[in-house]
């Protein structure tokens, strides 16, 4: 007898194959049968008339590293149908790190710090925190280059020596043996931004030996976007690593046409390398506000950066670079300050500016926009996030619909209650996967439903090496989503982001019915997935 039979629905099996009418039988944690199960016995039958069954969505790019430890129910993600989260992206993992550098790394990566105490040092210590706490979703952890480099070299602005590179290789290998699935770089963030290509190629060697993945937030998504993609391609070619370009996009109107060039480069590179890209279905990005500062200002870590902002001479130099960017600042994004809003502020003093544009804040304070930015970073001790509306809708569609494109939220598992309800986070944390199905499949017809499901399930599963997930087939893990294709849609927006989507009716994680028509059953049946 089956535990569940999902009957009378259409199945998008995750492979990209056409929709097909089939029943799904679940026993324990596995899919036990797919076909006509009208005569079979089950503990419970779910009528899926008018609904589509798909594998649970796999978020190949997210930042739920600490939020899942605060609220393991993963509210904003699992209610999208997301059952697996790939964490540690953009070089931003919270381990491994030496105890004496822990707080400095925490301050540098404040964009993913939601106030929880960092007790771990090794990657194994970090993963044990998930096992103790439990989680509603599966977790696929990646090691971040920011942490690996900081552990070995601190936050120095220089190239690594041969010995330091070897030590980073050893640390990464150990972290992968303890549970990491690969390495992510954050080449717009300290200290990852200070690495040369030879260092990154060398760090890919232990990844290749363990059949892992290298994902990167590239050096530039603006003036040097094409060159940054070419660097990833070279790293993949020289090392043989499986590579993932994180959130492929072009920031700033003059750079929008470069996305098509990048897609052509990736298409050519895929003839000899395993290389893909991902994108969230929005035209605004989000990051720590300090990303607006030049790279040299970050040398030495967050404490040193804040000291420079407090020093009149150093601050004047930083501001001068922001107003007249030097030629070497390849990741600078020109933006109208009306299109740059503050999404999160740590202190109560400055909470009223959340949701306001930098232009508005500057007017309120009676200063220039860059002075407002520098003041907020200093006053909030780097714990201030932004949303930047700088991307193209056409380029977003191009990446999402391209054969190499996948879907990644670049968000967090948050909730409209408790400590994770703070601020006005990017709505991608609540709406990424329903938005693809509603706005890009049903409304815009930018891709078919089967293609979209594949890009959110089978494609990331294959890329990551998740052999028992990403498809509806006998023997696969029973991570399942049941949605209504006629109404599925995101409801979160930039003004009111803390809103769950519509049309996600049922979600199973490892055979446990976790979401049932709006109800969260609180089973916490997710787990940290292991490489096989």
N, C-alpha and C positions, 0 to 999 in steps of 0.2 A: 504494500500500500504506500502511496505517495503522501508526503506531508502536505504538499500543495499541488493542485493542478490549475494552471492558468489557461482558461479555455475561451474559445470563440473570438480570439483576437488575431490581429496581423502581427507577424514577426519580422523585425529588421534585425538580422542575425549578427550584425557587426562586420560582415565580410564585404559589404557593398552589394550583395546579391539582391534581386528584387524582393519586395515585400511578399510574404507568403502566409496563407492561412494555416495555422498550426497550434496545437496545444503544447504546453510545457509542463513536464512533471518534475517536481523538486523533492528530493529525499535527502535529509540531513543538510550538508553544506554544498551538495552537488546537483547539477542538472542530470536527472536520471532518464528522461525520455523527451523526445520532441516528435510530434506527429498527431495522429488521431487517438485521443485518450478518452473518448466519450464513454467507454465501457469500464474504465479503470476506477479503482477505489482511491479515495484521498481523504486525509484528515480535514481538508478544507478546499473548496473549489472557489476560484476567483473568476467572476464573469468579466471578460475583457472585451465584450462587444463594443465596437467603436474605438477601441484603444489599440495602441501599438506597443508590443513588448520589445525591448532592446536590452543588450548588456548594460550593466551599470556604467555610467560615464567615467572615464579615466582622465583626470585633470593632470596633463603632462607638465604643467607649469603653475605652481602655486607657492604660497608662503605661509602655510598654516603651522609652521614649525612649533611655535609657542602657543598659538590660540587653541590648538587641540588639547593642550595640557590644562588650559584654563576652563574650557567648556568642551568636554569630549563628545558631546552630542552632535557637534559639527553642523549645527542648525542650518546655516545659510548654504552649505554645500550639499548636504544629503537631500535637502528639500528641492534641489535642482535635479536630482537623479544621479548625482556624483557619488560613487562608491569607493573610489580609489584616488588618493592625492599624492602626487610626486612633489616632495618638499625639498628645501635646501637650494632653491634656484637663485640665479643672479649672483652666485658666489656667497650667498647669505645663509650659511648654515651656522648653528649655534655651537657646533662641535666639529672637530676636536680643538681644544684650546687649553693652554697652560693656566693654572689657577691665578698666577700673578698678572695675566693679561686678560682675564675673563671680563672684568668690568670695562676695560678699554674696548674690547671687541663689542661688548653689549652697547656701549655708547655710540660706536661707529655704525652698528647695524640697528639703530634705534627704530627704523621703519618696521622691523618685525618684532620689536620688544613691546610686550603688552603688560609689563609689570611683574611677571612671574620671576621667581628667584632662579638663577642659573646655578645649579648645584653640580653639574657634570664637568668632566674634563675630557675623557675619551669619548669616541663615538658610541662605544658599547654602553657607557654610563648614560648617555643621552637617550638611547633607544630603550633602556630599561625603564625610564620614566613613563614611556607610553605603555609598556607592559603592566606597570603598576597602576596606572590611571585608567586604562581602557580607552577605547575610541569607537565611535559609531561607524567610521570609515576605515578602509585599509590605507596603510601608509607605506610609500616607497621612498626611502630617504636617500638623498644625495649629499655628498660632502662638498662644502663650499670652499673655493680657493681663497676667499678672504680669511677664513679661519685657519686653513692649512698654512698659508703664507705667514699670517700673524704669529702662529705658534712657533714657527722657525725663525722668522726675521723681524718680528714686530711690525711696525707700520712705516718702515723706512722707504724713502723714495729713491730706489736704486735697483739695478739688476741683481739677480741672485748669483752667487758664486757657484762653482761646480759642486762644492761640498754642501751648500745650502739646498741646491736643487736635489741632490741625492737624499738629503734628510726629508725634504718635502715628498719625494717619491716614496720613501719608507713609511712616512706618516699616512699618506694616502692609501698605500697598500694595506697597512694595518687597519685603517678605517673601513676599507672595503671588506676585509676579512671579518670585521665586526658587524657588518650589515649595510654599508653604503653601496649603492648601485653604480656609482661613478662620481664624477667631479663636475661642478658648475663653476664657471668663471664669472666675475662681475667687473668687467674691464672699464666700467665708468665709476667704480667704487674703490676706495682705499681698503687694503693695500693691493688688491688685485690689479688695479689700474697701472701699477708700476712694473708689472711683469712684461718681459719681452716674449716674442714668439717662440724662441728656443726653449725657454722655461716651460711654456705650455705644451709644446710638443713632447718634451721629456716627461711631463706629468701624465701624458696620455699613455705612456708605456705600461704602467701597472694597470691601467684601465683596460687596455687591449688584452693583456694577459688574463684578465678576469672577465672578459666579455661584457664590459660595462659600457657606459655612455658618457660623452662629454657634451655638456650644454653650456651655452654662453650668452650672457648679456654683453653684447659686443662693445667695442671701443667707441663707436659712434653710430647714431641713428639719424644723423643730420648731414653735415658737409662731407664727412668721410664714410658715409654708409656703404657705398660700393666697395671701397677699400677694406672696410671691416668684414664684409661678407667674403671677400677674397682671402682675408687672413684666416677665417674659419675653414675655408676650403683647403688652404695650404696646410693647416694643422691636420685636417682629416687625411689629406694625401700623404703627408710625410709620416704620420704615425699609424695610419690604418684604423683610427678610432671611429666608432659610430658617433656622428656629430649632430647636434640640434641647435639651430639658430633660434634663440629665445625671442618671442614677440617681435617678429619681423615687421617693421614699420618705418615710415619716414616722417620725421618731425620737422615741421616748417614747410610752408607752401613751396619754396623753390626746390625742395628735395623730394616732393611727392612723386615725380616721374621716375625717380631712381629705383622704386620698388620693382617695376617691370624689368629693369636691368638686372637687379638682384635675383629675381625669379629665373631669368634666363641663365644666369651664372650657376645657380643651384641645379637647374635642370641638366646643364652640361656636366657638372661635377658628379651628378648621380650616376653617370655612366661607369665611374670607377670607385666612387665612395658612397658610403651609407650616410646620407646627409639630408636633413629635413628642416622644417621651420614650424613654428606655431604662432598663433595670434589670438587675441581676445576680440570679440565682436563689437568693439567700440572705437571711437575716433579720439578718445582722450586717454592719456596715460596717467600714472600716479607714482610718486616716489617721495623720498625725503627731500625737504626743501633745500637742504645743503647741496643737492646735486646741481644747483645753480652756481655754485662756487667753482673757481678754477682748480685744476688738479693739484697744483703745488700747495694750495691752501689747506689740503687735507693731510699733508705729510706729517707723520708722527701720531696720527689718530685723532679722535674727536676732541680730546683734551687740548692737544696742541692747536687744532683748528679754532676752538673757542678762545684760546689765549690770543691768537692772531686777531680775532674779531674785537677783542677787548683792547688791543694795542692800536692807537690812532694811526700810526704810520703803516702798519701791516693792513689794517682795515682800508685805508685809503688806496693801497695798491690793489687789494681785492676788488674794491668797488670800481676802480679804473679799468680793470680787466673785464668786469661784467658789462661796463658801458661801452668799451671799445675792445672787444675780444681779440687777443693776439692771434696771429696766423697758426700757431701751434696748438691752439685750443680746438681740437677737431670735433669734440662732442658738444660744443656750445649750441644751444637751440634758441634762435631769436623768437620772441613771442610778444604778442600784445598783452600787457599786464591785466587787461580785462578778461583774458582767457586763462589766467593763472589763478586758481583759487586755493584757499587753505582748507584742507579736509580734516585735519586733526591737530589739536593743540593739547599739550600735556597739562599745563597749569590752569587753574580756575581763573586766574587773573586775565588771561587772554582768550578764554573760551568764546567770548562774544564775536571774535573774528572768524570762527569756523563757518565755512560756507561762503565767505566773502572773497572777492577778488583782491589781488594785490593792489590793483589800482584804487579800489575803494578803501582799503586799509591805509594806503599812503595818504589819501585825502583826509581820512579821519585823524591821522597822526600829524598831518601837516609836514610831510617829508616826501622825498622822492621814492619811487617804487623799489629801487635797489637798497636804499637805506631801510625801508620797511622790512625787506627780506632779511637783511643782515641783523637788524634789531631782533626780529622774531627768533632767528636761529640762536642768537646769544641768550636772549631772555629765557627761551625754552630749553636751553642746554642740548640743542640738536634734536629734540623730540617734537618735531613739527613736520607734517606731511602736506603734500600738494597734489592737486589734479591739474594737468595741463592739456588744454584742448588745442592740439597742434597737428592732428593727423587727417588723412583723406579717407572719405567713405569709399571711393573707387579702389584705392590701394588696399583697404581692409578687405573688401570683397575679393580682390585679386588673390590675396594670400589665402583666405579661407577656402576659395574654390580651386586653387592650384593643386595638382597631384602631390606636391611635397608638403602641403599645408595641413596642419592639425589644429585643434582647438585647445588652448590653455587659458585659464582665467587670469593668471597673474594676481590673484586675490588671496583672501584669507577665509577660513571658516570662522564666521562671526555670528552674532545673534542680535535680535532687537531688544534684548533684555540683559541685565547684568553688566559686568565690566566691558564686554565686547560690543556694547551698544553705543560706545562713545564716538563722537565726531560724526562726520559725513563722509564715510569711506566711498571709494569708487564703487558704483553699483555692480560691477563685474563679480564682486564677492557673493552677490545674491542672484544674478541673472544670466550668467554667461551661457550655459547650455540651453535653457529654454529660449533665450534670445536667438541663438543660432536656428533652432527649430521653428520658432515663430516668425521672426523678422526676415531671416535670410533664406529659409526654405519655403514657408507657406506664403509670405507676403512678397518678398523680392524675387523668389525663384532663382536665387544665385547659385544654388546647388540642390540636388535632389535629397529627399529625406534619407534614402539609403546611403548616399555619399556622406551626408552630414553625420549620421550615426557611425559610419565607419571611421570618420576622422576623430570621433570622440570616444571610440571603443577599440575596434580591432587594430587600427593604425598605431595608436600609442602603445597598445599591449605588445604588438610585434616589435616596435622600436625599443621598448624598455626590456623586452625579454620576459614578459609576463605570460608564460606558456599556458596557464590554465585560466586565463581571463580574457575579456574582450570579445567573446563570441558566445552565441547561444548554440550549444552543441552538447551532446551527451558526454559526461565526464568533466565538463568545465565547472568552475566554481559558480554557485548560484548567486552571483551579483546581477541583479535584474532591475530594470526600470519599466514601469507601465505608465504611458502618457497618452493624453488625448491630442492627436495631431491637429484637430480643428480649433483648439483654443489655447494650446500651450504657448506661453509668452512670459517674458520678464515683466515685472511690475516696478522694480527698483529704478530710480532715476537719481540724478545728481543732487536734486533738492531734497528728496525723501528716499535715501538709499536702503533703509532698513525695512524692506518689504519682500516677502517671499513671492515666488512666481506662481503662475496659474498653470493648471493642466498636468502637473506631475502627480499622479494618483497613488501609485504604490512603488515602494523601493525595497528590495531585498539586499542584504549584505551577508554573504556566506550562508545563505539559506534562511536567514532570520528576517521576518517582515518588519522593517524598521519604520517605514513611513506608510501610513494607511489613511488615504483621503484626508490629509491635513494633520493627522495625529502622529506624533513621534513616540514610538514605543520604548525608547530608552534602553535597548538591549545591549548596546556597546559591543557588538559582535565583530567589529573590524579588528584588524591586527597589523603588526609590522610585517610586511611580506619579505620573504627570504629569497635570495638568488638560488637558482637550482642549476 
